[in-house]
Amino acid sequence: MSGSDPRRTNRKSSRRPRYQPPLNAGTMADLLAGSRAELALNLIPEPSLLFGGKLACEDPKTGLTAYGPYSRTDATRRPIIRIGVVGPAEAIDRALRLVEQMTRPIPHAEKNDAMLHPGFPGINDQDPFQIEFVTQPVWCKALTPAQIALVECNPDFPARIKLLVNDVAKEVEALSKLDSGPDVVLIAMTAGLEAKCRVGIAAYDREQRQAQDDEDEDNMPEVVEELDEDAVEEEEIVEEKSDTTRSFRRGLKAACLQSLPTQLLWHRTLAGTKGVQDLATRAWNLSVGLMYKGLVIPWRLADVIEGSCFVGVSFFHPDDGDGSTRTSVAQAFTHRGEGFVLQGDRFTWTPSRAERSPHLDRDGAKALIKKVLDLYDDEVHSLPQRLVLHKTSRFTQDERDGFAEGLAGIGETALVTLSHRGITCLRPGRKPVLRGTAVDFGDKKGLVYTTGYIPFLRCYPGFRIPQPLEVTENWGSLSFREVAGDLLRLTKLNWNTAAFCCVDPITIAFSRRVGDILKIANTEKPARHYRYYM
């Protein structure tokens, strides 16, 4: 070949294959018999949830069917949730039909397991929910054909996202200013908008990857938090990455933080196209999300200690800051399950190869936890008796000292680092490890399986070998077993779904997503209630 280097060609052709020694692996029984390692294993009981009448059940769907939502017999009872809809006229009609379908019982799909995907009982003024979804024509705001055409015909993906976010956010803001407006707004999309603003993301990705290949490979990537926030539910889902220039969902949430909670419904969800959940499961998940965003409490934790506060800390890089600027975020959840988001102060952090994850200094840590305590006091009218703080990076000495100083006077505290490092355990036989299995590495650290075989469901509702969550640091007064029990409870507080549980505790499950929303919003006083971010 003209222009080729013959020496390089000869050198490649003369290379001998590397010697591979034979693999003499025995059976699993042989490996177990030959192992001298002893692990302290425990099974943490499955946490129960409280529903209507404060009656307990492990499973959200079973508990809601039998007893109704917690608010049904509580002071937080709301018999009506008012729903607005924004989108193209065609999509609005589909959304209203879906809401109407949800008022009637929906049988479970024959192809699905009846325990894992049960039928939906229907949400109306009768048992079990005793809640009506109410819509009115004045709460339905249709995008004009001209607006839709401008979005679909724009060749630039980020520009399309910006146009669509602005058009939708204006209508949501108009609904929020009505004297008697909706409690929550459905954002309904057509197939055309989905292809351009969600499915069309693939072409944009290819362009970005090509551009990235041309950049200097020695540039250090920005690393904020290591743990992936995407909770694995009962089905595989396609999740958007955390690039704020390419996510309609995050842009929409950021634009509506000061108006109304929103629920995004892509065309595939409305039409029930191939690859989405069956109608009953979609009804379950949508009803739980709308209840929570409409100020109805679907369920509460049954055995959590009163006065507990659970906090997740993460960081994001503000768009208007320089390369070394970071902002802290705290997500706080009370023992009653209310969720709040707090934005901390900006600080300077320069990543290095030894330490890429941002860390607070002593004063920053103290200031952030003081904001959390003040918010808790505002909402619960007392300080917490017990506070557990989760992070996915290690705690520096400055952070430990600052948090400890800010938490002086709180009875029980724990600063916990959580990670997924790929460590796993195999159970003899064909069944996965039980959810709730805890492996002690001493009194403070260990592994806890937040996913696995669930006796209540008689199956493992996952697709891969269960991976445990590792407690790599635990500073404070709580033992590993106490920390592990809290982690299991917090995997059941994701009101985006009616699934039995999720992989990660709610304190860290969506930390990167919340950070992205705050990054786009770029405001000093964002909405504090979690329902605006989910």
C-alpha positions, -999 to +999 in steps of 0.1 A: +000+000+000+013+035-009+023+056+020+023+027+045+051+019+069+064-017+060+083-019+093+051-014+113+033-040+092+061-066+097+063-059+134+025-066+138+026-097+117+056-112+137+039-108+171+032-141+187-001-147+206+003-143+243+004-176+263-028-183+281-025-208+310-054-233+313-082-222+336-087-249+362-118-235+378-139-259+400-175-259+406-192-234+429-195-261+456-157-267+454-150-230+457-173-226+487-158-257+503-123-245+499-129-210+512-118-202+547-132-167+547-161-162+572-186-134+567-211-121+592-244-123+574-277-110+585-312-106+570-328-072+577-366-075+578-385-059+549-397-024+560-434-019+561-454+010+548-484+027+563-515+033+541-551+045+549-562+039+585-524+036+593-526+000+582-493-017+572-482-036+541-448-042+525-459-036+489-471-002+476-496-016+451-510-042+475-513-016+503-530+010+481-555-016+468-564-028+502-563+004+523-560+034+500-534+062+503-522+073+538-539+107+533-574+090+530-578+089+568-553+117+577-555+154+581-538+157+547-568+141+530-577+157+496-607+143+478-599+161+445-567+167+425-570+193+398-551+184+367-540+208+339-526+197+305-502+215+282-490+203+247-502+199+212-540+195+209-536+159+197-515+150+227-538+168+251-567+146+239-546+114+245-536+126+280-573+133+289-582+098+276-555+082+297-567+101+328-603+090+320-591+053+316-575+055+350-609+062+367-619+026+359-604-007+369-577-019+345-570-057+345-534-069+346-518-079+313-520-117+309-484-119+298-472-104+331-468-118+366-499-109+385-480-102+417-453-080+401-477-062+377-512-064+392-543-048+378-551-012+387-583-007+408-592+027+393-588+060+410-621+078+417-643+089+447-649+053+457-627+028+475-598+023+476-584+058+467-614+081+473-598+107+451-610+123+419-588+136+391-606+167+378-599+185+346-614+216+330-611+230+295-596+262+309-568+242+324-558+227+290-534+249+270-526+238+235-494+247+216-502+263+183-492+245+150-468+273+143-450+268+176-448+230+170-435+236+134-408+259+146-396+232+171-397+203+147-381+221+118-352+235+137-321+215+128-302+223+160-310+200+189-303+223+218-322+251+200-352+228+196-351+220+233-349+256+243-379+266+221-401+238+234-392+245+270-400+282+266-433+275+249-445+250+275-432+269+305-452+300+295-484+280+294-476+264+328-469+299+343-503+311+329-521+282+346-503+290+379-518+325+378-554+314+376-576+322+406-586+285+408-560+267+387-547+231+386-526+214+413-503+197+388-498+199+351-494+171+326-470+179+298-482+158+268-460+152+237-468+140+202-447+114+183-432+142+162-420+162+192-407+130+208-387+121+177-371+156+176-367+162+213-361+128+228-354+101+202-336+127+182-310+129+209-291+100+193-280+121+163-270+149+187-250+124+207-231+112+177-222+148+168-210+155+204-189+123+205-172+133+172-165+168+185-151+153+218-127+130+198-111+161+184-104+176+218-072+172+239-074+138+255-053+150+285-081+173+296-094+161+330-131+154+329-154+171+354-164+146+380-191+156+405-205+125+421-196+089+413-228+071+420-253+068+391-286+083+402-309+063+380-332+040+400-338+007+384-375-001+386-394-031+374-385-025+338-355-013+318-360+024+309-341+047+286-328+075+309-314+108+298-278+116+306-270+146+328-259+170+301-282+200+307-281+212+271-297+181+258-325+173+283-361+186+278-371+170+311-345+189+331-351+222+313-388+219+318-384+212+356-360+242+359-384+265+341-414+255+362-398+256+397-416+289+406-450+279+391-465+243+393-453+207+396-453+190+362-455+154+349-440+148+315-458+122+293-440+113+261-461+100+232-449+064+238-464+065+273-497+080+261-501+056+231-487+025+248-463+018+220-441-012+219-415-013+246-434+006+273-451-008+304-486-022+302-515+001+308-522-011+344-485-005+354-485+029+337-517+038+356-501+027+389-470+048+384-488+079+371-514+078+399-487+077+426-468+106+410-499+127+406-510+120+442-477+131+456-474+162+434-511+170+443-502+170+480-517+136+488-494+112+507-495+078+491-478+060+520-454+066+549-427+045+565-441+024+593-411+018+616-390+048+612-380+066+644-400+098+649-379+129+646-356+113+621-341+134+592-323+118+562-301+140+541-283+135+508-255+158+498-242+163+463-226+190+441-230+207+407-210+231+386-229+263+379-230+274+343-221+310+350-191+301+372-155+295+363-141+260+360-134+258+398-168+269+411-191+243+427-224+245+445-236+221+472-271+206+472-289+189+501-320+168+498-337+164+531-365+139+540-384+139+573-396+108+591-430+116+576-416+113+541-418+150+530-389+158+507-371+191+504-343+205+483-318+231+496-291+248+475-259+256+494-234+284+489-209+285+460-173+275+468-141+270+449-129+235+441-101+224+418-101+187+411-069+168+410-060+133+400-058+123+436-092+138+445-118+146+418-150+148+439-157+182+454-155+186+492-167+214+515-144+232+539-153+233+576-174+265+575-192+253+543-202+220+558-214+237+590-234+263+570-251+236+548-262+214+577-275+245+596-298+253+566-311+217+568-318+220+605-336+254+600-357+240+572-366+209+593-376+232+622-398+253+599-416+222+586-418+200+617-416+227+644-388+210+662-352+200+656-346+163+646-336+138+672-317+118+647-300+129+615-283+106+589-263+122+561-255+103+529-228+111+504-212+092+475-177+105+481-156+102+512-157+127+541-127+149+546-116+158+581-129+194+574-163+181+564-165+158+594-156+186+618-180+211+601-209+187+601-202+176+637-201+212+648-234+220+631-250+189+645-241+196+681-271+189+702-287+163+679-290+130+698-280+105+671-260+113+640-242+094+612-221+106+582-223+078+557-205+073+524-223+050+499-208+034+468-212+007+442-178-009+438-188-041+420-184-063+451-210-090+450-220-123+468-233-154+451-259-176+468-257-214+463-284-226+439-303-207+413-320-180+433-305-144+437-294-131+471-324-120+492-331-083+494-321-071+529-291-094+531-264-075+550-227-084+552-209-069+582-173-057+578-173-048+615-196-026+635-196+003+611-192-008+575-205-035+552-227-044+523-265-043+521-286-057+492-313-032+484-323-054+455-326-092+452-351-119+456-383-105+473-403-132+491-435-110+490-434-109+452-420-145+450-394-133+425-365-110+418-378-081+397-345-073+380-326-082+349-290-085+362-272-101+391-281-080+422-253-056+432-251-045+469-247-010+481-216-006+502-212+015+533-176+025+530-176+052+557-198+055+587-189+083+612-211+088+641-232+070+667-251+045+645-241+010+638-239-006+604-271-025+610-289+006+619-276+024+588-285-006+566-320-006+579-324+030+570-311+024+535-338-003+529-365+020+541-354+049+519-355+027+488-393+027+493-398+065+492-396+070+454-430+084+444-422+084+407-432+047+408-454+022+425-427-004+423-419-024+454-385-007+459-357+010+440-319+004+439-307+035+458-321+053+488-341+084+478-314+106+494-290+099+466-311+083+439-317+115+420-290+137+432-274+144+398-308+150+383-317+176+409-283+192+405-288+195+368-322+212+373-307+237+397-279+243+373-303+253+346-326+273+369-296+294+381-316+310+409-307+318+445-341+308+458-353+276+440-385+258+450-378+238+482-404+211+478-392+179+462-424+175+441-412+202+417-380+182+408-394+147+403 
